[in-house]
Amino acid sequence: MTAPNPRPTGDDLANVRVGVVTFPGSLDDADAARAVRLAGGSPVMLWHGTHDLGGVDAVILPGGFSYGDYLRAGAIASFSPIMSEVIDAAKRGVPVLGICNGFQVLCESGLLPGALTRNAHLHFRNRDQRLRIEARTAWTNDFAEGAEIVVPVKNGEGRYVAAAADLDAVEAEGRVLARYVGGNPNGSSRDIAGVTDPTGRIVGLMPHPEHAVEELTGPSTDGLRFFTSILASLVGAGAGAAT
């Protein structure tokens, strides 16, 4: 009988470097970096104006209001210098997570289908939100399929929309990352809270897992598993190996 793969050790995880991009107007970059650190990894802060990803193993585009959300949320950020590097890295297989504003940037960049528009009720929504995890990806492998979790949602332009054919394809291919449960906070099509690309490495999520990583401050610690998932996936793929 083959022995199960051992869980990654602290040293294994600490060698994994996860880049967190800061755009003008980012609000949650420090929170995302802290979540990576609590999961055991090493966060690397990346500035929007550079063309250097610093050799990181994964990238997080955090929440906030990049470039003041002028034009459309995430639209200007999608043309920032670092995004050309993120897009190239994503095409090479580097995992990318876009949270809230980061999800908007991924859609504006063409890395994920659809778009994020004004909430259907035209109000900013800020509340603890129940989600159901529906796809196993590099960022969700620590969740059981169908797991229900609670993380905060806070957005004014969080309504996920796409052409009917794109929505049908995303559902048929199992690329709905998560759905809202117990009420849709923004009118997103088919209660979709997040989607993934066909590889499971590029993920966009509207709610904020980085705000649910500690018992003291979060409604739960459910969000931490997004970050432990990617670290374990990267260690399993040989990322962060000591040289």
HELIX and SHEET records of a PDB file:
HELIX    1   1 GLY A   10  ALA A   14  1                                   5    
HELIX    2   2 ASP A   29  ALA A   39  1                                  11    
HELIX    3   3 SER A   66  ASP A   69  5                                   4    
HELIX    4   4 ALA A   77  PHE A   79  5                                   3    
HELIX    5   5 PRO A   81  ARG A   92  1                                  12    
HELIX    6   6 ASN A  101  GLU A  108  1                                   8    
HELIX    7   7 ALA A  164  ALA A  172  1                                   9    
HELIX    8   8 SER A  189  ASP A  191  5                                   3    
HELIX    9   9 PRO A  209  HIS A  211  5                                   3    
HELIX   10  10 LEU A  224  GLY A  236  1                                  13    
SHEET    1   A 9 SER A  42  TRP A  47  0                                        
SHEET    2   A 9 ARG A  17  THR A  22  1                                        
SHEET    3   A 9 ALA A  58  LEU A  61  1                                        
SHEET    4   A 9 VAL A  96  ILE A  99  1                                        
SHEET    5   A 9 ILE A 202  LEU A 205  1                                        
SHEET    6   A 9 ILE A 192  THR A 196 -1                                        
SHEET    7   A 9 VAL A 176  VAL A 181 -1                                        
SHEET    8   A 9 ARG A 125  ILE A 133 -1                                        
SHEET    9   A 9 GLU A 148  ASN A 155 -1                                        
SHEET    1   B 2 ALA A 115  THR A 117  0                                        
SHEET    2   B 2 ARG A 159  VAL A 161 -1                                        
END                                                                             
